[in-house]
Amino acid sequence: MKVLVINAGSSSLKYQLYNMETEEVLASGRVERIGMDSSIVTHEPPGKPDVTQVSEILDHVTAVKKVVDMLIHPEHGVVKSMEEIDAVGHRVVHGGEVFKSSALVTADVKQEIRKLFDLAPLHNPAHMMGISAVEANMPNVPQVVVFDTAFHQSMPNTSYLYPIPKVLYRRHKVRRYGFHGTSHQYVSQQAADFLGKPLESLKMISCHIGNGASCTAILDGKSFDTSMGMTPLEGLMMGTRSGDLDPAIVPYVMNKEDLTLNEVNSMLNKHSGMLAISGISSDMREIVEAMGEGDTNAKLAFDMYTYRVRKYIGAYAAAMNGVDIILFTAGVGENSNVLRKAVCEGISFLGVELDEERNNVRSKEVRQISTDTSRVKVLVVPTNEELLIARDTYTIVKGDSK
C-alpha cells in the first residue's frame, strides 16, 4: 500500500509518499505561496534530481493537482498513475475532546473538525482545505485524519482542567489540550524500543524542542500532562512565543500601551520568547553563536530558555513520582548539544549523568547521551510525525477495507 501524507497550511502544503510495505519515503516536497502567481513547488524524489517549479497556484485544489502531477510525472515521478496511491493521511492540529484517536474521513468527521475551527483558527480551516482538495483530485481515495491533540486525551482531569469557573469548560471547552502529540507518541515508543523495555512500564519526559516547544510527562505509555495548553502559547519559552506568564499582564499591558486584543495576541505569539529577550533572532543556532561572541542578551535568552525546560522536567518528575527516561527531540532538541548539556547539568539531582562525548555526536539515529551508570537515561530521539501519520492511515484504511 502507498500512502500520501499531507500537512496543509493556509498558504503552504507539505507532502510525503510512503511505500508502507517497507516504510520507505518514495518522494517528498512542498508547495509554498499558495494563492499567489509566484507559487513554488519543490519535489524531492530520492535517487533523482530535485525539481523546483514556479507557477500560479491560487488554491489548495490546484496545489494538490500539482503534487499528483509531480508524483506521476514520466521523468521525476515515482508512481505510474494516481491509482497507485491507496490512501491519504492528513495532519490536523486540533481534535478537541471528540477525537481521541485517528479517524477515517467521513461527512460526520468533517463536520466535527469544522466545529473546532474556533479552537485552532490558524490551522484547522487550512487542514480542511487540504482534505477538500484531495477529494476534488482523488475522489475515490480514502482519507484519514491524525490529530496533534489525540495523544493527550489520556490526561486526567487534574491535568487538563484549569482552576477557573467550570461553566467555561462546560460551555466552551476551555481546558488543556496539548499539542505535538504525534511527535511525543512516536518518540516515546522509539525510546522504549531502543532500551528494549515495554513502553507501559516507563516514566518518561519527552522534550520536543523546536521553534515551538513542549514537554510531556508520559506515564505507562500515556500522556499524563503536557506543557502546551488550550493553545500552543502556554508552557515553555519558545522562539517567538512567550510561554507561561501571569495572565494579569495581558489587561495591564493592553491598558498601558493602548493595545487591541489582536495586537497583544500577536505580541505574545510572534514577538516574544527568545526573539524578544535576545533582540537578535528566534533561531537557537543564531542565539548560541551570538552567546559565544559575548552577547549578554543572547546569553540571557538562552539561560531563560533552558531554565524553563529544567523547571518542567522537575515538575513532571514530581508529578509522576519519578522518571526513568528523559528524551530530546525536534530540530533544537536533536541538534543542539549546547542546549542538552545546559539542561542536563541542571537536573543532576534526579540522577542524570551526561556523557559529554556522546552528547557531542551528531546522528540521525536514536542514541543515549547519558552515562551507562546514570540512574535516569537521557536519549536523543529523531522525530518522524509523518511516518506515524502514514502508519495510522495504513492501519485504519486496511482495517476498513476488510
KAMODA-V420011 format. One record per residue. N is the residue number from 0. RES is the residue in three letters. SS is DSSP state (H for helix, E for strand, - for the rest). Layout:
# KAMODA-V420011
N&RES&SS ; N&RES&SS
This chain:
# KAMODA-V420011
0&MET&- ; 1&LYS&E ; 2&VAL&E ; 3&LEU&E ; 4&VAL&E ; 5&ILE&E ; 6&ASN&E ; 7&ALA&E ; 8&GLY&- ; 9&SER&- ; 10&SER&- ; 11&SER&E ; 12&LEU&E ; 13&LYS&E ; 14&TYR&E ; 15&GLN&E ; 16&LEU&E ; 17&TYR&E ; 18&ASN&E ; 19&MET&- ; 20&GLU&- ; 21&THR&- ; 22&GLU&- ; 23&GLU&E ; 24&VAL&E ; 25&LEU&E ; 26&ALA&E ; 27&SER&E ; 28&GLY&E ; 29&ARG&E ; 30&VAL&E ; 31&GLU&E ; 32&ARG&- ; 33&ILE&- ; 34&GLY&- ; 35&MET&E ; 36&ASP&E ; 37&SER&E ; 38&SER&E ; 39&ILE&E ; 40&VAL&E ; 41&THR&E ; 42&HIS&E ; 43&GLU&E ; 44&PRO&- ; 45&PRO&- ; 46&GLY&- ; 47&LYS&- ; 48&PRO&- ; 49&ASP&- ; 50&VAL&E ; 51&THR&E ; 52&GLN&E ; 53&VAL&E ; 54&SER&E ; 55&GLU&E ; 56&ILE&E ; 57&LEU&- ; 58&ASP&- ; 59&HIS&H ; 60&VAL&H ; 61&THR&H ; 62&ALA&H ; 63&VAL&H ; 64&LYS&H ; 65&LYS&H ; 66&VAL&H ; 67&VAL&H ; 68&ASP&H ; 69&MET&H ; 70&LEU&H ; 71&ILE&H ; 72&HIS&- ; 73&PRO&- ; 74&GLU&- ; 75&HIS&- ; 76&GLY&- ; 77&VAL&- ; 78&VAL&- ; 79&LYS&- ; 80&SER&- ; 81&MET&H ; 82&GLU&H ; 83&GLU&H ; 84&ILE&- ; 85&ASP&- ; 86&ALA&E ; 87&VAL&E ; 88&GLY&E ; 89&HIS&E ; 90&ARG&E ; 91&VAL&E ; 92&VAL&- ; 93&HIS&- ; 94&GLY&- ; 95&GLY&- ; 96&GLU&- ; 97&VAL&- ; 98&PHE&- ; 99&LYS&- ; 100&SER&- ; 101&SER&- ; 102&ALA&E ; 103&LEU&E ; 104&VAL&- ; 105&THR&- ; 106&ALA&H ; 107&ASP&H ; 108&VAL&H ; 109&LYS&H ; 110&GLN&H ; 111&GLU&H ; 112&ILE&H ; 113&ARG&H ; 114&LYS&H ; 115&LEU&- ; 116&PHE&H ; 117&ASP&H ; 118&LEU&H ; 119&ALA&- ; 120&PRO&- ; 121&LEU&- ; 122&HIS&- ; 123&ASN&H ; 124&PRO&H ; 125&ALA&H ; 126&HIS&H ; 127&MET&H ; 128&MET&H ; 129&GLY&H ; 130&ILE&H ; 131&SER&H ; 132&ALA&H ; 133&VAL&H ; 134&GLU&H ; 135&ALA&H ; 136&ASN&H ; 137&MET&- ; 138&PRO&- ; 139&ASN&- ; 140&VAL&- ; 141&PRO&E ; 142&GLN&E ; 143&VAL&E ; 144&VAL&E ; 145&VAL&E ; 146&PHE&E ; 147&ASP&- ; 148&THR&- ; 149&ALA&H ; 150&PHE&H ; 151&HIS&H ; 152&GLN&H ; 153&SER&H ; 154&MET&- ; 155&PRO&- ; 156&ASN&H ; 157&THR&H ; 158&SER&H ; 159&TYR&H ; 160&LEU&- ; 161&TYR&- ; 162&PRO&- ; 163&ILE&- ; 164&PRO&- ; 165&LYS&H ; 166&VAL&H ; 167&LEU&H ; 168&TYR&H ; 169&ARG&H ; 170&ARG&H ; 171&HIS&H ; 172&LYS&- ; 173&VAL&- ; 174&ARG&- ; 175&ARG&- ; 176&TYR&- ; 177&GLY&- ; 178&PHE&- ; 179&HIS&- ; 180&GLY&H ; 181&THR&H ; 182&SER&H ; 183&HIS&H ; 184&GLN&H ; 185&TYR&H ; 186&VAL&H ; 187&SER&H ; 188&GLN&H ; 189&GLN&H ; 190&ALA&H ; 191&ALA&H ; 192&ASP&H ; 193&PHE&H ; 194&LEU&H ; 195&GLY&- ; 196&LYS&- ; 197&PRO&- ; 198&LEU&H ; 199&GLU&H ; 200&SER&H ; 201&LEU&- ; 202&LYS&E ; 203&MET&E ; 204&ILE&E ; 205&SER&E ; 206&CYS&E ; 207&HIS&E ; 208&ILE&E ; 209&GLY&- ; 210&ASN&- ; 211&GLY&- ; 212&ALA&E ; 213&SER&E ; 214&CYS&E ; 215&THR&E ; 216&ALA&E ; 217&ILE&E ; 218&LEU&E ; 219&ASP&- ; 220&GLY&- ; 221&LYS&E ; 222&SER&E ; 223&PHE&E ; 224&ASP&E ; 225&THR&E ; 226&SER&- ; 227&MET&- ; 228&GLY&- ; 229&MET&- ; 230&THR&- ; 231&PRO&- ; 232&LEU&- ; 233&GLU&- ; 234&GLY&- ; 235&LEU&- ; 236&MET&- ; 237&MET&- ; 238&GLY&- ; 239&THR&- ; 240&ARG&- ; 241&SER&- ; 242&GLY&- ; 243&ASP&- ; 244&LEU&- ; 245&ASP&- ; 246&PRO&- ; 247&ALA&H ; 248&ILE&H ; 249&VAL&H ; 250&PRO&H ; 251&TYR&H ; 252&VAL&H ; 253&MET&H ; 254&ASN&H ; 255&LYS&H ; 256&GLU&H ; 257&ASP&- ; 258&LEU&- ; 259&THR&- ; 260&LEU&H ; 261&ASN&H ; 262&GLU&H ; 263&VAL&H ; 264&ASN&H ; 265&SER&H ; 266&MET&H ; 267&LEU&H ; 268&ASN&H ; 269&LYS&H ; 270&HIS&- ; 271&SER&- ; 272&GLY&H ; 273&MET&H ; 274&LEU&H ; 275&ALA&H ; 276&ILE&H ; 277&SER&H ; 278&GLY&- ; 279&ILE&- ; 280&SER&- ; 281&SER&- ; 282&ASP&- ; 283&MET&H ; 284&ARG&H ; 285&GLU&H ; 286&ILE&H ; 287&VAL&H ; 288&GLU&H ; 289&ALA&H ; 290&MET&H ; 291&GLY&H ; 292&GLU&- ; 293&GLY&- ; 294&ASP&- ; 295&THR&H ; 296&ASN&H ; 297&ALA&H ; 298&LYS&H ; 299&LEU&H ; 300&ALA&H ; 301&PHE&H ; 302&ASP&H ; 303&MET&H ; 304&TYR&H ; 305&THR&H ; 306&TYR&H ; 307&ARG&H ; 308&VAL&H ; 309&ARG&H ; 310&LYS&H ; 311&TYR&H ; 312&ILE&H ; 313&GLY&H ; 314&ALA&H ; 315&TYR&H ; 316&ALA&H ; 317&ALA&H ; 318&ALA&H ; 319&MET&- ; 320&ASN&- ; 321&GLY&- ; 322&VAL&- ; 323&ASP&- ; 324&ILE&E ; 325&ILE&E ; 326&LEU&E ; 327&PHE&E ; 328&THR&E ; 329&ALA&H ; 330&GLY&H ; 331&VAL&H ; 332&GLY&H ; 333&GLU&H ; 334&ASN&H ; 335&SER&- ; 336&ASN&H ; 337&VAL&H ; 338&LEU&H ; 339&ARG&H ; 340&LYS&H ; 341&ALA&H ; 342&VAL&H ; 343&CYS&H ; 344&GLU&H ; 345&GLY&- ; 346&ILE&- ; 347&SER&H ; 348&PHE&H ; 349&LEU&H ; 350&GLY&- ; 351&VAL&- ; 352&GLU&- ; 353&LEU&E ; 354&ASP&- ; 355&GLU&H ; 356&GLU&H ; 357&ARG&H ; 358&ASN&H ; 359&ASN&- ; 360&VAL&- ; 361&ARG&- ; 362&SER&- ; 363&LYS&- ; 364&GLU&- ; 365&VAL&- ; 366&ARG&E ; 367&GLN&E ; 368&ILE&- ; 369&SER&E ; 370&THR&- ; 371&ASP&- ; 372&THR&- ; 373&SER&- ; 374&ARG&- ; 375&VAL&- ; 376&LYS&E ; 377&VAL&E ; 378&LEU&E ; 379&VAL&E ; 380&VAL&- ; 381&PRO&- ; 382&THR&- ; 383&ASN&- ; 384&GLU&H ; 385&GLU&H ; 386&LEU&H ; 387&LEU&H ; 388&ILE&H ; 389&ALA&H ; 390&ARG&H ; 391&ASP&H ; 392&THR&H ; 393&TYR&H ; 394&THR&H ; 395&ILE&H ; 396&VAL&H ; 397&LYS&H ; 398&GLY&H ; 399&ASP&H ; 400&SER&- ; 401&LYS&-
